């Protein structure tokens, strides 16, 4: 007797979705998400998108691992333990939103400025970033947030010099004869530019990396100039001096399309190669040869990035570097010029998105996100205004990433501070929340994006349903607005309707159909001047700011010798290659590649301190201490240590990270954070005491 088996055929339903990378990276990759039966099974770069070319970085290529992570927050949580303990209980959305609305409403009745939003670039999407959120906070009358933690010094500098945050097309670097990669580890933080630069190198282009650290990018350039942190402006002045001395100038371009040249020339007069070399910690020949190459290998292009502006004089340094392509006429050609940010090209309708008109006659104070540690500890005063009573955190992890961690932790630990955190994971910041609200990932919501590294705008369609009870940011603020009785029609806009409001001159239907649209921008946009300044000329010495100049760091061996006598090592803390600030730190496959928190130190500095590779060390200054293992490496130049970050504090070996040592000083322009303006000392932890590693790190 035979049995007949019925085979059940499962029909596989597969389709591809247009998406965009939401993270704080200039590449803003166009993505194709493959979905099978409602599950995202593959995330790939869009091969048709010119900047992306089908390639994603290691981090975003593993995005499904992030979206389906077993530790995803999938339902609202209410705190049941002490602040910072991470102890919560599950509650329903209605219970959480009702309680939050009641608390915010009560505070707003007294003074809405006691409520502060805190957000940054957890997503760069225009819908889930600030649109509905800022509509809500503007209508509420809450304090405004000065979003300065990353790029505002450089942005202010570009605005002063060029009139906007604009630069050359990234794809034209392939035709440059010289590329200066200045303050950027492009392999880790700007992969698609690096692909273009490598293609240019194969065609004969010279690549020079300017960075205190010998990065993976520096390894693959023809030359690495390892200047001291905070001296980029001095190097730019030294280059200007050489351009004048050798008459390597485009006098016609300077006369026709710039203002303030005589003042800038006078400022550079004393910056000989020898003087510049002394300040920068390099050789005079490096200054001379760099100036020669920059003037004579044409077209010359500069890929500037934000690492070099995270010091006291970072804004003026960017102003000086931005003058360089004007002085040699590099802007005349598509493959000449500079790119720091291209965000000013995007025709974003900011006011339509965030609706500042909802403030009415209110003019709330502004709190700088880079000084949040100090500000959370301030009492009410006539100068400061009301004490901060409520904090709504979204798209950010300030307990890990904000400078001056001891003050930040102390502020977030206030029992009288009502804190709401909208998050995908239980971060260091979420541990201090009264309520945690689960947020969707990029695969689960709609958004639109501009870019600060290329000249396209993109759409992100929702590929899968939200995991568990997660909700998009815009939905959360829409729901809170309803509970607080906000009846303006803008609070009823759907996410897609907000996306349709985001851009001027973009065919929204085409954007959704094709996934991305290239902006109509001249190939050599400043060949005949026409900068975005009032008179169309690049400004070297605006009347309200004066000429750009070198401003030394707050903390360096030259500017603060007494401090340097106790703390002789400069510390910079760039993101580790497989992290993006504090994002992706909890993705196990990426964290396993990084291994553990490390402090890089040059062999000569290690020998002076009797340190062995892999030893446990204590890095410290007057602000605190950071314990981890040391890596003795020539990636760090003499006199500089590198605390690779930004690890979540709870995943660090002693419950801290490198921001235990940074401070809340601000840059010369843009009121930005000065993470890389920091002196420390390093000493070994006595292994001979026989303590277990964990105990030695924790003590």
SVG drawing of the C-alpha trace seen along z (x, -y; Angstrom):
<svg xmlns="http://www.w3.org/2000/svg" viewBox="-8 -96 70 98">
<polyline fill="none" stroke="black" stroke-width="0.4" points="0.0,0.0 1.3,-3.4 0.6,-6.7 0.1,-9.8 1.7,-12.9 0.2,-16.2 2.9,-18.8 2.0,-22.3 3.5,-25.0 4.3,-28.2 4.2,-31.1 7.2,-33.4 6.1,-37.1 9.2,-39.2 9.6,-42.8 12.1,-45.7 11.7,-49.0 13.4,-52.3 15.1,-53.4 17.8,-55.7 20.5,-55.5 19.4,-57.8 22.7,-58.1 25.1,-61.0 27.3,-60.3 27.9,-62.5 27.2,-59.6 23.4,-59.4 23.2,-56.1 20.3,-55.1 19.2,-51.6 17.2,-48.8 15.5,-46.7 14.4,-43.2 11.3,-42.1 10.0,-38.5 6.6,-37.7 6.8,-40.9 10.4,-40.3 13.3,-42.4 15.9,-39.8 18.5,-42.0 19.7,-45.6 21.8,-46.7 23.1,-49.9 21.1,-51.1 23.3,-50.4 21.5,-53.1 22.3,-55.9 25.6,-57.6 27.1,-58.3 26.1,-54.9 26.8,-52.7 25.4,-49.6 27.8,-49.7 27.1,-50.1 29.4,-50.4 29.9,-47.4 27.6,-49.1 24.6,-49.7 25.0,-46.4 24.0,-44.8 20.9,-46.9 18.6,-43.9 20.6,-42.8 19.8,-46.1 16.1,-46.1 15.5,-42.6 17.9,-42.9 16.7,-40.8 17.2,-43.8 14.9,-46.1 12.5,-48.1 9.1,-47.0 6.7,-48.4 6.6,-51.5 8.4,-51.3 8.0,-53.1 10.8,-53.5 10.5,-51.5 14.0,-51.8 16.4,-54.7 17.5,-57.0 20.2,-55.3 19.4,-51.8 17.8,-50.7 14.8,-49.2 11.5,-49.5 8.1,-47.9 6.0,-47.5 3.0,-49.8 0.5,-50.5 0.9,-53.4 -2.2,-55.2 -0.9,-55.0 2.5,-56.3 1.2,-59.1 -1.5,-60.2 1.1,-60.5 3.6,-62.3 1.0,-64.8 -0.3,-65.5 3.3,-66.1 4.2,-68.4 0.9,-70.2 1.4,-71.0 4.9,-72.3 3.9,-74.3 1.1,-76.0 3.8,-77.4 6.5,-78.1 6.9,-76.0 10.6,-77.0 11.2,-74.5 10.7,-71.8 13.6,-71.1 13.8,-68.9 17.2,-67.2 17.9,-65.6 20.4,-65.4 21.3,-63.0 20.0,-59.6 18.1,-60.1 18.8,-62.8 15.4,-62.3 13.3,-65.5 10.1,-63.8 11.2,-61.7 14.0,-64.1 12.5,-67.5 9.3,-68.2 6.5,-67.1 8.7,-67.2 9.5,-70.9 5.9,-71.7 5.0,-70.2 7.7,-72.1 7.1,-75.4 3.3,-75.2 4.2,-74.2 6.5,-77.2 9.3,-75.0 13.0,-76.0 14.8,-75.9 17.8,-73.6 21.0,-74.9 22.1,-71.8 25.8,-72.3 27.4,-69.0 28.9,-68.1 29.1,-70.5 28.0,-74.1 31.5,-75.6 32.3,-74.5 28.8,-75.4 29.1,-78.9 32.5,-79.3 31.1,-78.3 28.2,-80.6 30.6,-83.5 32.9,-82.7 30.6,-81.3 27.2,-82.4 25.9,-78.9 27.0,-75.3 27.9,-74.5 30.8,-72.9 31.9,-71.0 30.2,-67.8 31.7,-64.8 31.8,-62.9 34.2,-65.5 37.0,-64.5 37.8,-61.7 39.3,-64.3 41.3,-66.2 45.1,-66.0 45.6,-66.6 43.2,-65.7 43.8,-66.9 41.9,-64.7 41.8,-67.1 40.5,-65.9 38.7,-62.9 39.1,-59.1 37.2,-58.7 37.5,-54.9 35.4,-54.8 33.3,-57.9 32.9,-58.7 33.3,-55.4 31.9,-56.5 34.1,-59.6 37.0,-57.2 36.0,-55.0 36.2,-58.1 39.5,-59.1 41.0,-55.6 39.9,-55.7 41.5,-59.1 44.7,-57.7 44.8,-54.9 44.7,-57.6 47.7,-59.5 46.1,-61.8 48.2,-62.5 46.4,-62.0 47.6,-63.7 46.0,-63.1 46.2,-65.8 45.3,-64.3 46.9,-64.0 46.2,-60.2 47.6,-57.9 44.2,-56.5 43.4,-53.7 42.9,-56.5 46.3,-57.9 47.8,-54.4 46.6,-54.5 47.5,-58.1 50.8,-59.2 51.6,-61.4 50.4,-61.8 50.9,-65.1 50.4,-64.4 49.9,-67.9 49.0,-68.5 45.3,-68.7 43.8,-72.2 46.5,-73.6 44.8,-73.3 44.2,-77.0 48.0,-77.6 48.7,-75.2 46.3,-77.0 48.0,-80.4 51.4,-78.8 50.1,-77.7 48.7,-81.1 52.1,-82.6 53.8,-80.3 51.3,-81.1 52.0,-84.8 55.8,-84.3 56.0,-82.3 53.2,-84.2 51.2,-81.0 48.0,-83.1 45.2,-83.5 45.1,-87.3 42.2,-87.6 40.0,-85.3 40.9,-87.0 40.2,-90.5 36.9,-89.5 35.3,-87.1 36.6,-87.7 36.6,-90.4 39.1,-91.0 42.2,-89.7 44.5,-92.4 43.5,-91.7 44.0,-88.0 47.4,-88.5 48.5,-90.7 47.3,-88.1 49.5,-85.4 52.6,-87.6 54.2,-86.2 53.4,-82.6 56.7,-81.4 57.2,-77.7 59.4,-77.6 56.8,-79.3 54.0,-77.2 56.0,-74.0 56.7,-74.9 53.0,-75.5 51.8,-72.4 54.5,-70.0 55.6,-69.1 58.6,-70.1 59.1,-73.3 59.6,-71.2 56.2,-69.6 54.7,-73.1 56.7,-74.2 56.1,-71.0 52.3,-71.0 52.0,-74.5 53.9,-73.7 51.7,-70.7 48.5,-72.6 49.4,-75.4 50.9,-73.4 48.9,-70.1 45.8,-71.5 42.9,-71.0 43.4,-70.7 40.5,-69.7 40.1,-69.6 37.8,-67.1 37.4,-68.7 35.6,-67.0 34.4,-67.9 37.1,-66.3 39.4,-69.3 36.8,-71.8 36.1,-70.2 38.6,-72.5 38.5,-76.1 39.6,-77.7 37.7,-75.2 35.5,-77.8 38.3,-80.1 40.3,-77.2 37.5,-76.3 37.4,-79.9 41.1,-79.9 40.9,-76.5 37.9,-77.7 39.9,-80.6 42.5,-78.4 40.7,-77.3 39.8,-81.0 43.4,-82.1 44.6,-79.6 41.4,-79.8 40.6,-76.1 36.9,-76.9 37.2,-77.6 37.2,-73.9 34.6,-71.2 37.4,-69.1 38.8,-72.0 37.5,-73.6 36.4,-72.3 33.7,-70.1 32.9,-70.1 29.1,-70.2 26.7,-70.2 23.6,-70.6 23.0,-74.2 22.3,-73.0 19.1,-71.1 16.0,-73.2 14.6,-72.3 11.5,-74.2 12.6,-74.5 9.8,-76.8 7.1,-74.6 8.5,-71.6 9.1,-72.9 6.5,-75.8 8.2,-78.5 5.1,-80.5 3.5,-78.3 5.5,-80.2 3.2,-83.2 4.6,-86.0 6.7,-83.7 10.5,-83.9 11.8,-81.0 15.4,-80.9 17.9,-78.6 19.9,-75.9 23.1,-74.7 23.2,-70.9 26.9,-70.9 26.6,-72.4 23.7,-70.1 25.7,-68.8 26.1,-72.2 22.6,-73.4 20.8,-70.5 22.4,-71.5 21.4,-75.2 18.8,-76.6 16.2,-79.2 17.7,-82.7 17.0,-85.9 19.9,-85.2 19.3,-81.5 15.5,-81.4 13.6,-78.5 15.3,-75.4 14.9,-72.5 12.1,-70.3 11.5,-68.1 13.7,-66.7 12.4,-64.9 15.2,-63.0 14.9,-61.6 17.5,-60.8 20.3,-61.2 22.2,-59.5 23.6,-62.4 24.7,-60.4 27.2,-58.7 28.0,-61.3 27.8,-64.8 31.1,-66.3 31.8,-66.3 30.2,-63.0 30.4,-63.5 28.3,-66.6 25.9,-65.0 25.4,-61.9 24.8,-64.0 22.2,-66.1 20.3,-63.2 20.4,-61.6 18.3,-64.3 15.2,-62.7 13.2,-65.8 13.9,-65.8 11.1,-64.3 12.8,-62.5 11.2,-60.9 13.4,-59.0 12.2,-57.9 14.6,-55.1 15.1,-51.8 17.4,-50.4 18.0,-50.9 21.0,-53.2 22.9,-54.8 20.5,-57.7 17.4,-55.5 18.6,-54.1 17.8,-57.5 14.3,-57.9 11.0,-58.0 9.4,-56.7 10.9,-55.0 8.9,-55.0 9.9,-52.5 10.8,-54.0 10.8,-52.5 13.9,-52.0 14.5,-53.3 13.0,-50.1 9.7,-50.7 8.7,-54.3 8.5,-56.8 11.0,-59.7 12.7,-62.0 16.4,-63.0 18.8,-65.6 22.6,-65.0 25.6,-67.0 28.0,-64.9 26.3,-64.9 23.7,-66.7 20.7,-64.4 17.6,-64.1 16.1,-60.7 13.0,-59.0 12.7,-56.2 9.6,-54.1 8.6,-51.9 9.7,-48.3 8.2,-46.4 5.7,-46.8 6.9,-48.3 8.4,-45.7 6.1,-45.1 4.5,-48.3 7.2,-50.6 6.0,-53.9 7.6,-56.6 8.8,-59.7 6.3,-61.8 3.4,-59.6 4.5,-60.1 4.6,-63.9 1.3,-63.9 -0.3,-61.8 1.1,-64.1 -0.2,-67.2 -3.7,-65.7 -3.6,-65.0 -2.5,-68.6 -5.4,-69.9 -3.4,-71.3 -5.9,-71.7 -3.9,-73.3 -4.2,-71.4 -0.5,-70.8 -0.7,-68.3 -2.9,-66.1 -0.4,-65.9 0.6,-62.4 4.2,-61.5 3.8,-61.3 2.2,-64.7 5.1,-66.2 7.5,-64.6 5.6,-66.3 6.1,-69.6 9.8,-69.2 11.4,-70.5 10.9,-73.3 11.1,-72.4 11.2,-68.6 8.6,-66.4 7.5,-64.4 5.8,-61.7 9.1,-61.3 11.0,-61.1 8.8,-58.3 8.9,-56.5 12.6,-56.6 14.0,-56.8 16.2,-59.8 16.4,-63.0 19.6,-64.9 19.6,-68.6 20.2,-71.0 23.5,-72.6 26.2,-73.9 29.2,-71.5 31.6,-74.3 29.3,-76.3 31.7,-79.1 33.8,-79.4 32.6,-83.0 32.1,-83.7 28.4,-83.8 28.7,-82.7 25.7,-82.9 27.0,-86.0 25.2,-89.3 27.5,-90.5 28.3,-87.1 31.9,-87.3 33.8,-85.0 34.3,-86.8 37.7,-86.6 37.1,-89.5 33.4,-90.2 32.7,-93.5 31.0,-91.8 33.6,-89.1 37.0,-90.5 39.7,-88.5 40.0,-84.8 43.0,-84.0 44.6,-81.2 43.0,-80.6 45.0,-78.2 43.3,-75.4 42.1,-75.9 44.4,-73.0 47.7,-72.4 51.4,-72.4 51.8,-75.8 48.6,-77.5 48.4,-76.1 51.9,-75.2 51.0,-75.0 48.2,-72.6 50.4,-70.7 53.0,-70.2 50.5,-68.0 48.7,-66.6 51.2,-66.6 49.2,-64.4 46.6,-65.8 43.7,-63.4 41.4,-63.1 38.4,-60.7 37.2,-59.9 34.6,-57.2 35.9,-53.7 35.8,-52.4 32.7,-50.2 30.7,-52.6 29.0,-55.8 29.2,-57.9 27.3,-55.7 25.1,-54.1 25.8,-50.4 27.8,-49.9 25.2,-47.4 25.3,-45.4 27.3,-42.4 28.9,-41.6 30.3,-45.1 31.3,-45.3 33.2,-42.0 35.2,-43.5 36.2,-46.5 36.9,-44.1 37.1,-46.4 37.7,-50.1 41.3,-51.0 43.6,-54.0 46.2,-54.3 49.6,-55.8 52.8,-56.3 55.7,-54.0 57.9,-56.9 55.1,-58.1 54.5,-54.5 58.2,-54.0 58.3,-57.1 55.5,-55.7 56.7,-52.1 53.6,-50.8 53.3,-47.5 51.0,-46.8 47.6,-45.6 48.3,-46.9 45.5,-48.3 45.8,-52.1 44.2,-55.0 43.8,-58.1 43.0,-61.1 42.8,-64.9 41.1,-67.2 37.7,-66.3 37.8,-62.5 39.4,-59.3 38.9,-56.7 40.1,-53.1 40.8,-50.7 43.5,-48.8 46.3,-50.6 47.4,-49.9 51.0,-51.0 50.9,-52.1 52.3,-54.6 48.7,-55.5 49.1,-58.0 51.7,-60.6 54.1,-61.6 52.3,-63.8 48.8,-62.6 46.7,-59.7 43.6,-58.5 40.6,-57.3 38.6,-55.5 34.8,-55.9 32.1,-56.3 31.4,-53.3 28.2,-53.1 29.3,-53.7 27.6,-50.5 29.6,-48.5 32.9,-50.1 35.1,-48.2 34.6,-50.6 31.2,-52.0 32.7,-55.1 33.9,-56.3 36.3,-58.9 33.9,-61.7 34.7,-61.4 37.7,-63.6 36.3,-66.1 34.9,-69.5 32.1,-71.8 34.1,-74.7 32.8,-76.0 34.3,-76.8 35.1,-80.3 32.2,-80.1 28.9,-78.2 29.1,-77.5 30.1,-73.9 31.7,-71.2 35.5,-70.9 35.9,-67.2 39.4,-67.2 40.7,-70.1 41.7,-68.0 44.9,-67.4 45.4,-64.2 48.0,-62.0 48.2,-58.2 49.5,-55.7 49.5,-52.0 47.2,-50.1 49.4,-47.9 49.0,-44.5 51.5,-43.2 48.9,-43.7 47.4,-40.5 43.9,-42.1 41.6,-40.5 41.2,-42.6 37.6,-43.6 38.5,-44.6 41.5,-46.7 39.5,-48.5 36.7,-49.2 38.7,-50.4"/>
</svg>
